[in-house]
Amino acid sequence: ITPNPDYDMDTVGLPEKQAFQVYRKAIVRRLRRRGMPIRDALRHVEDKTDLARDILTEEMDQRPVYINRAPVLHKFGIMAFRPKLVKGDVLQVSPLIVSGFNA
């Protein structure tokens, strides 16, 4: 976890690899609703095709990400954030919440 001063308190920078892992079921569900066979839908997610990326961004606009900083000792240990895709492998959050998450 690294601080990013450009983010609001409710925004998180989610790496692409983790985003596909978190939203995998939702992406496959949307592809299935468009009439795609499940094997093809799973292949699109695994290969991270342009179609899967487009659906990922749509899902990220509609669904928040819940971040849990274990061990949760109080009610603010689990928070919902609006995700944004970032390059690399590091989760980015606002500097205002870094101390709250003990990061």
Helices and strands as residue ranges (DSSP letters): E 2-3, E 11-15, H 16-22, H 24-33, H 38-47, H 50-62, E 65-68, G 75-77, E 78-86, E 92-93, H 95-98
